[in-house]
Amino acid sequence: MRPRPAVHRVAARASLATTVAVLAATAVPAPAAAKTRHAPCPTAGTTLYRSSKYDLVGLRVYRVGTALRSCTRSTGKRRRIRSLGVWTPATKVAVGGGFLAWTTRGTAADGTAADTVRTTNVPTGRRALTVTRTAVATGPTIPATPDTVVALQTDGLATAWVTTGGRLAVAVALPKLVPPTEPDENPVFHDGAIYAVRDVGAALAPALAKGITFVDASETDDCGGTISRILRIPAVGDAPAGVFEYLRQAAKPSKGCN
């Protein structure tokens, strides 16, 4: 983790009718073809998330009974309704950067409650992430285990969650852009693209969950700079505040750079 100044294993078609009328001795142009109209997303059920009207792809995440669903629709295209699984009162939903993240409550082998974290690309519906053992490994000899999730966030480039046991995990979409650890820092253990950022214990899990925030920490201008994305982590208990930088890349200078 790197102090700074103040993204595991991703309806019927309407008929198009054209009528051409030809009047004797007079050529009358054919009327314009009627625009195809597609059904909007359903309004039934309870809305858990609805995108802004200004978004390029409209998204509604909702439940009908215990069925969790999403509907996407963009101008001039058919809606796409997808089943996301079973909804329970413990389900968490997060949307950001063109990705949808959610949790599904299940049961671990020992009979205790356990969540699965999943993400999909909103426009395509392609699965990007599935994590069944949400208390991720924190070291070579400390394997991942099932747990429940108390907080979930995503910005498309990373998905973060805090478990009931107090582990903070970040699944990174572009692990090659995670900067190396500085000489004076302890490396953050990771299993592939999933990083175990903090482990504060169950008692401090709620406080940790409330304070994590994705931040664009880029410093760029017309002549370049650095593109940076961080997860800001609050101070809880004896653990100090900090950041986890999950993307760093040089920005290309524009043609107008002087």
ZITALIN-V339686 format. One line per field, one symbol per residue. ss: DSSP state (a for helix, b for strand, c for the rest). phi: phi as a letter, one per 20 degrees, with the letter a starting at -180 (. if undefined). burial: + if it has 9 or more other C-alpha atoms within 8 Angstrom, else -. A space follows every 10 residues. Layout:
ss=???
phi=???
burial=???
This chain:
ss=cccccccccc cccccccccc ccbccbcccc cccccccccc cccccbbbbb cccccccbbb bbbbccbbbb bbbccccccb bbbbbbcccc ccbbbbccbb bbbbbbbccc ccbbbbbbbb bcccccbbbb bcccbcccbc cbccbcccbb bbbbcccbbb bbbcccbbbb bbccaaaccc cccccccccb bccbbbbbbc caaaaaaaaa acbbbbccbb bccbbbbbbb bbbccbccbc cbbbbbbbbb bccccccc
phi=.cfcff..h. .feffddcdd ddegmcedff ffffffddff ffdfndfdbc fffeffdfcc dbccmdeecc cdbcgmcffc dcedpeecge fdcbcalmcd cbdceccffe nefbdddccc fffemffdbb cedfeffdag ddffcfaedd bbbbcnebcc bdegfneddc edfcgfefff ffgedefefb dmeddeebbd nffegfffff dfbfcedfcc bfdooceccc dedffcleef faccedbbbf effefefd
burial=+-----++-+ -------+-- ---------- -------+-- +-----++++ ------++++ ++++--++++ ++++---++- +----++--- ++++++-+++ +++++-++-- --++++++++ ++----++++ +-++++++-- --++++++++ ++++++++++ ++++++++++ +++++-+++- +------+++ --+++++-++ ++-+++-++- ++-+---+-+ --++++++++ ++++++---- ++++++++-- +-+-----
